[in-house]
Amino acid sequence: MSSSKLLSWYDINAREMPWRIPPHESKSGKKPDPYKIWLSEIMLQQTTVATVKSYFIKFITLWPTIFDLAKANDNDVMAAWAGLGYYARARNLLKCSRIIVTDFEGVFPTSLKELQMLPGVGPYTSAAIAAIAFNLSETVMDGNVERVMARIYAIKKPLPSSKPELYEGAKKITPKQRPGDFAQAVMDLGSTVCLPRNPKCHICPWETNCLANQNDIAEKLPIKLKKPPKPMRYGIIYVVNREDGAWLLERRETKGLLGGMLGWPTSEWSEKATEDAPITTKWVTSTQSVHHIFTHFKLNLIVKIACSPTHVKPKSNKFNFQSDFVISDLPKLMQKVFAVALIEIKKNPALKKAGQ
């Protein structure tokens, strides 16, 4: 398998990314900004390029350097991350930026060992940073690369048990020259040509060398074991608008799902929904529930809404009324809940003062 064929293809077909150095500039000696590569790779964990682009530009605009991010207010960063999901990444982003500034004087380490000691940086991310940011010959494996390797080597062992074999296949063809461009080239190939369905084998630079293509089994690979169905959890979520226009919100605990994010008070999410109202008042239950899918379970939330007098106090100091509430500061789940609540507010006379 010729790496030079793929690099020649990449020189012409490389995707444009706001964090990427184009191949013609890379070949002329221009080096990527490690801060941008690290930031993009953290954002790209379990998230598509299309989704990440706007968030990346927002972050770079707000915090152009690692020093800026390290000094940022935690709540501002969590708000900027809202909607991107997997919120532990944002918390790790802050932790990591401060370690880089404090322990490394703002300069990213280059070795896999040191990189993997940083919060949120595992084997894949460390290899991507080392290869793309520092042009080191490290083997980068994401879902796109796994698919490409499974096909060019016709590896029929199902994922995830085939991962070591796929890694060795990728390692074998990772070149010493231009390893950063090569890593990005394989990912681009998987994203634009070696597609999960209907792969475009006729325009692939490795068409004649691909064993799966030769055996007409490309679309069948990689084989993946069927995942067990996700369990369902239930809960009740409470949207309270005070008569003066303030909304009742809470900053969630830093650990766990949606950790550190702003959201509506909610009961525990379990096999059965149980009441845990944040204030004592008259509640209106929406006819529409909210459904959301997390990595390990599905969630169904009953939405309850109330318009509260100004003298009513929350049952816990973890809840606070906020008049400067911004919907975009909330994660997607909480935005869904707010949309359902607004529908109920508009049609229910008992809630007519809420949302005005």
C-alpha positions as CSV (number, residue, x, y, z in Angstrom):
1,M,0.0,0.0,0.0
2,S,1.7,3.2,-1.2
3,S,1.5,6.2,1.2
4,S,2.7,8.4,-1.7
5,K,-0.4,7.6,-3.7
6,L,-2.6,8.8,-0.9
7,L,-0.6,11.9,-0.2
8,S,-0.8,12.8,-3.9
9,W,-4.6,12.4,-3.7
10,Y,-4.6,14.5,-0.5
11,D,-2.6,17.3,-2.2
12,I,-5.5,17.8,-4.5
13,N,-8.5,16.8,-2.5
14,A,-7.8,17.9,1.1
15,R,-10.8,19.2,3.0
16,E,-10.5,22.8,4.2
17,M,-10.6,23.1,8.0
18,P,-10.2,26.2,10.1
19,W,-7.6,24.5,12.2
20,R,-5.7,22.8,9.3
21,I,-2.6,23.8,7.4
22,P,-3.4,23.1,3.6
23,P,-1.0,20.5,2.1
24,H,0.7,23.0,-0.2
25,E,1.6,25.2,2.8
26,S,2.6,22.1,4.9
27,K,5.0,21.0,2.2
28,S,6.5,24.4,2.1
29,G,7.4,24.2,5.8
30,K,4.5,26.1,7.5
31,K,3.7,24.5,10.8
32,P,0.2,24.1,12.4
33,D,-0.6,25.8,15.7
34,P,-0.6,23.0,18.4
35,Y,-3.2,24.9,20.4
36,K,-5.6,24.8,17.4
37,I,-4.9,21.1,16.7
38,W,-5.4,20.2,20.3
39,L,-8.7,22.2,20.6
40,S,-10.1,20.7,17.3
41,E,-9.2,17.2,18.3
42,I,-10.9,17.5,21.7
43,M,-14.0,18.9,20.0
44,L,-13.9,16.2,17.3
45,Q,-14.1,13.4,19.9
46,Q,-17.4,11.7,19.1
47,T,-18.6,14.8,17.1
48,T,-18.7,15.5,13.4
49,V,-16.5,18.0,11.6
50,A,-19.6,19.8,10.3
51,T,-20.8,20.4,13.9
52,V,-17.4,21.3,15.3
53,K,-16.4,24.0,12.8
54,S,-18.6,26.8,14.2
55,Y,-17.7,25.9,17.8
56,F,-14.1,25.9,16.9
57,I,-14.3,29.4,15.3
58,K,-16.3,30.7,18.4
59,F,-13.6,29.4,20.8
60,I,-10.7,30.8,18.8
61,T,-12.4,34.1,18.5
62,L,-13.1,34.3,22.3
63,W,-9.8,32.7,23.4
64,P,-7.2,33.0,20.6
65,T,-4.3,31.3,22.6
66,I,-3.8,28.7,25.3
67,F,-3.1,31.5,27.7
68,D,-6.5,33.2,27.0
69,L,-8.3,29.9,27.5
70,A,-6.4,29.2,30.8
71,K,-7.6,32.5,32.2
72,A,-11.2,32.1,31.0
73,N,-14.1,32.0,33.4
74,D,-15.3,28.4,33.7
75,N,-19.0,29.3,33.3
76,D,-18.2,31.3,30.1
77,V,-16.4,28.3,28.6
78,M,-19.2,25.9,29.5
79,A,-21.8,28.3,28.0
80,A,-19.7,28.5,24.8
81,W,-19.6,24.7,24.7
82,A,-23.4,24.3,25.2
83,G,-24.9,22.2,22.5
84,L,-21.7,20.4,21.6
85,G,-22.4,17.6,24.1
86,Y,-20.1,15.3,26.1
87,Y,-19.5,18.1,28.6
88,A,-16.6,16.4,30.4
89,R,-14.6,17.5,27.3
90,A,-15.1,21.2,28.2
91,R,-14.1,20.6,31.8
92,N,-11.0,18.8,30.7
93,L,-10.3,21.6,28.2
94,L,-10.0,24.1,31.1
95,K,-8.0,21.7,33.2
96,C,-5.6,20.9,30.4
97,S,-5.1,24.6,29.3
98,R,-4.1,25.5,32.9
99,I,-1.7,22.6,33.1
100,I,-0.1,23.6,29.8
101,V,0.3,27.2,31.0
102,T,1.4,26.4,34.5
103,D,3.6,23.3,34.0
104,F,4.8,23.7,30.4
105,E,4.9,27.5,30.1
106,G,2.3,27.4,27.4
107,V,4.2,25.0,25.1
108,F,2.5,21.6,24.3
109,P,4.6,18.5,25.0
110,T,5.3,16.4,21.9
111,S,5.7,12.8,23.3
112,L,2.7,10.5,23.5
113,K,3.6,9.7,27.1
114,E,3.4,13.4,28.2
115,L,0.4,14.1,26.0
116,Q,-1.6,11.2,27.5
117,M,-0.9,12.6,31.0
118,L,-3.0,15.6,30.1
119,P,-6.8,15.7,31.0
120,G,-9.0,14.5,28.2
121,V,-6.1,13.3,26.0
122,G,-6.1,9.5,25.3
123,P,-4.3,7.3,22.8
124,Y,-6.1,8.6,19.7
125,T,-6.0,12.3,20.6
126,S,-2.3,12.1,21.6
127,A,-1.3,10.4,18.4
128,A,-3.3,13.0,16.3
129,I,-1.7,15.9,18.1
130,A,1.8,14.4,17.8
131,A,1.3,13.6,14.1
132,I,-0.6,16.7,12.9
133,A,0.8,19.4,15.2
134,F,4.4,18.1,15.3
135,N,4.7,15.9,12.2
136,L,5.8,12.9,14.2
137,S,5.3,9.4,12.7
138,E,2.5,8.3,15.0
139,T,-0.4,6.1,14.0
140,V,-3.7,7.9,14.2
141,M,-6.9,5.8,14.4
142,D,-10.4,7.1,14.4
143,G,-13.6,5.6,13.0
144,N,-12.8,6.6,9.4
145,V,-9.3,5.1,9.6
146,E,-10.6,1.9,11.1
147,R,-13.0,1.6,8.1
148,V,-10.3,2.3,5.6
149,M,-7.9,-0.3,7.2
150,A,-10.7,-3.0,7.5
151,R,-11.3,-2.6,3.7
152,I,-7.8,-2.3,2.3
153,Y,-6.7,-5.4,4.3
154,A,-10.1,-7.2,4.1
155,I,-10.2,-7.7,7.8
156,K,-13.4,-9.7,8.6
157,K,-13.0,-9.9,12.3
158,P,-15.7,-7.8,13.9
159,L,-15.1,-4.5,15.7
160,P,-14.1,-3.8,18.4
161,S,-12.1,-7.1,18.7
162,S,-10.3,-6.2,15.4
163,K,-9.0,-2.9,16.7
164,P,-5.4,-4.2,17.4
165,E,-5.2,-5.7,13.9
166,L,-6.5,-2.5,12.3
167,Y,-4.0,-0.5,14.3
168,E,-1.1,-2.6,13.1
169,G,-2.3,-2.3,9.5
170,A,-2.3,1.5,9.8
171,K,1.1,1.6,11.5
172,K,2.6,-0.5,8.7
173,I,1.8,2.2,6.1
174,T,2.3,5.4,8.2
175,P,5.3,7.1,6.5
176,K,8.2,8.9,8.1
177,Q,7.8,11.7,5.7
178,R,4.7,14.0,6.0
179,P,3.0,11.8,8.7
180,G,0.7,14.7,9.7
181,D,-0.6,15.1,6.2
182,F,-0.9,11.3,5.9
183,A,-3.0,11.1,9.1
184,Q,-5.3,13.8,7.8
185,A,-5.4,12.2,4.3
186,V,-6.6,8.8,5.6
187,M,-9.3,10.5,7.6
188,D,-10.3,12.6,4.6
189,L,-10.4,9.4,2.5
190,G,-12.7,7.7,4.9
191,S,-14.9,10.8,5.2
192,T,-15.3,11.6,1.5
193,V,-14.5,8.4,-0.5
194,C,-14.4,5.2,1.6
195,L,-17.9,5.9,2.9
196,P,-19.8,3.5,5.2
197,R,-22.4,3.0,2.5
198,N,-21.8,3.2,-1.3
199,P,-18.0,3.7,-1.1
200,K,-16.6,5.5,-4.1
201,C,-14.0,2.9,-4.9
202,H,-13.7,4.1,-8.5
203,I,-12.0,7.4,-7.4
204,C,-10.0,5.9,-4.5
205,P,-6.2,6.2,-4.9
206,W,-5.9,2.8,-3.3
207,E,-8.6,1.1,-5.5
208,T,-6.2,-1.4,-7.1
209,N,-4.6,-2.3,-3.8
210,C,-7.7,-2.7,-1.7
211,L,-8.4,-6.3,-0.9
212,A,-12.0,-5.6,-0.1
213,N,-12.5,-3.9,-3.4
214,Q,-10.9,-6.8,-5.2
215,N,-13.2,-9.2,-3.5
216,D,-16.3,-7.0,-3.9
217,I,-16.9,-6.9,-0.1
218,A,-16.0,-3.2,0.6
219,E,-19.5,-2.2,1.7
220,K,-19.7,-5.2,4.1
221,L,-16.7,-4.0,6.0
222,P,-15.9,-3.3,8.8
223,I,-18.2,-5.9,10.5
224,K,-19.6,-4.6,13.8
225,L,-21.1,-6.6,16.6
226,K,-24.7,-5.6,17.3
227,K,-25.0,-3.3,20.3
228,P,-27.5,-4.2,23.0
229,P,-30.5,-1.9,23.2
230,K,-30.2,1.2,25.4
231,P,-32.2,1.2,28.6
232,M,-34.8,3.8,29.1
233,R,-34.8,6.2,32.1
234,Y,-37.5,8.6,33.2
235,G,-37.6,11.8,35.2
236,I,-39.5,15.1,35.8
237,I,-38.1,18.5,34.8
238,Y,-39.3,21.8,36.1
239,V,-39.4,25.1,34.3
240,V,-40.2,28.1,36.6
241,N,-40.6,31.7,35.4
242,R,-41.0,34.2,38.2
243,E,-43.5,37.1,37.8
244,D,-40.6,39.5,37.3
245,G,-39.3,37.5,34.3
246,A,-36.5,35.6,36.1
247,W,-36.1,31.9,35.4
248,L,-35.2,29.2,38.0
249,L,-32.0,27.4,37.0
250,E,-29.3,25.3,38.5
251,R,-25.6,24.8,37.8
252,R,-25.2,21.0,37.7
253,E,-22.5,19.2,39.6
254,T,-19.2,19.1,37.8
255,K,-19.2,15.4,37.6
256,G,-21.6,13.2,35.7
257,L,-23.9,13.9,32.7
258,L,-24.1,17.6,31.7
259,G,-21.6,18.3,34.4
260,G,-21.0,22.0,35.1
261,M,-23.7,23.0,32.7
262,L,-26.6,25.3,33.4
263,G,-30.0,23.6,33.3
264,W,-33.6,23.3,34.7
265,P,-34.1,21.6,38.0
266,T,-34.9,18.0,37.5
267,S,-35.6,14.8,39.5
268,E,-33.3,11.8,39.4
269,W,-33.3,9.9,36.1
270,S,-34.2,6.4,36.9
271,E,-36.5,3.5,36.0
272,K,-39.5,5.5,37.3
273,A,-40.2,9.2,37.4
274,T,-40.5,10.6,40.9
275,E,-41.4,14.1,42.1
276,D,-38.7,16.4,43.3
277,A,-40.1,19.9,42.7
278,P,-37.6,22.8,43.4
279,I,-40.4,25.1,44.8
280,T,-43.8,24.6,46.3
281,T,-46.3,26.0,43.8
282,K,-49.1,25.0,41.4
283,W,-47.6,23.1,38.5
284,V,-48.9,22.6,34.9
285,T,-47.9,19.4,33.2
286,S,-47.1,19.7,29.5
287,T,-48.9,17.3,27.2
288,Q,-45.6,16.8,25.4
289,S,-42.7,15.0,27.0
290,V,-39.1,15.4,26.0
291,H,-37.0,12.5,24.6
292,H,-33.2,12.5,24.5
293,I,-30.6,9.9,23.7
294,F,-27.3,9.8,25.6
295,T,-24.4,7.4,24.9
296,H,-25.6,4.7,27.3
297,F,-29.3,5.3,27.8
298,K,-32.5,6.9,26.5
299,L,-34.3,9.5,28.5
300,N,-38.0,10.5,28.7
301,L,-38.8,13.6,30.7
302,I,-42.2,14.9,31.9
303,V,-42.1,18.7,31.7
304,K,-43.8,20.7,34.5
305,I,-44.1,24.5,34.3
306,A,-45.1,27.1,36.8
307,C,-45.3,30.9,37.1
308,S,-44.0,31.8,40.5
309,P,-44.7,34.9,42.7
310,T,-41.5,36.9,43.5
311,H,-41.7,36.0,47.2
312,V,-41.4,32.2,46.7
313,K,-38.0,30.8,47.6
314,P,-36.4,27.6,46.2
315,K,-36.1,24.6,48.4
316,S,-32.3,24.4,47.9
317,N,-29.6,27.0,47.4
318,K,-28.4,25.1,44.4
319,F,-31.3,26.7,42.5
320,N,-31.2,30.4,41.5
321,F,-33.5,32.7,39.7
322,Q,-31.7,34.4,36.8
323,S,-33.0,37.4,34.9
324,D,-30.1,37.4,32.3
325,F,-30.9,33.9,31.1
326,V,-29.7,33.0,27.6
327,I,-31.1,29.9,26.0
328,S,-28.0,29.2,24.0
329,D,-26.1,28.8,27.2
330,L,-28.0,25.5,27.9
331,P,-27.2,22.1,26.5
332,K,-29.4,20.6,23.8
333,L,-31.6,18.6,26.2
334,M,-32.4,21.7,28.2
335,Q,-33.1,23.7,25.1
336,K,-35.6,21.0,24.0
337,V,-37.3,21.3,27.4
338,F,-37.5,25.1,27.1
339,A,-39.1,24.8,23.7
340,V,-41.8,22.4,25.1
341,A,-42.4,24.7,28.1
342,L,-42.9,27.8,25.9
343,I,-45.5,26.0,23.9
344,E,-47.4,25.2,27.1
345,I,-47.0,28.8,28.4
346,K,-48.5,30.3,25.2
347,K,-51.6,28.2,25.4
348,N,-52.2,28.0,29.1
349,P,-53.9,31.0,30.9
350,A,-52.5,29.9,34.3
351,L,-49.0,30.6,32.9
352,K,-49.8,33.8,31.0
353,K,-47.4,35.9,33.0
354,A,-44.5,33.5,32.3
355,G,-42.3,34.1,29.4
356,Q,-43.5,37.7,28.9
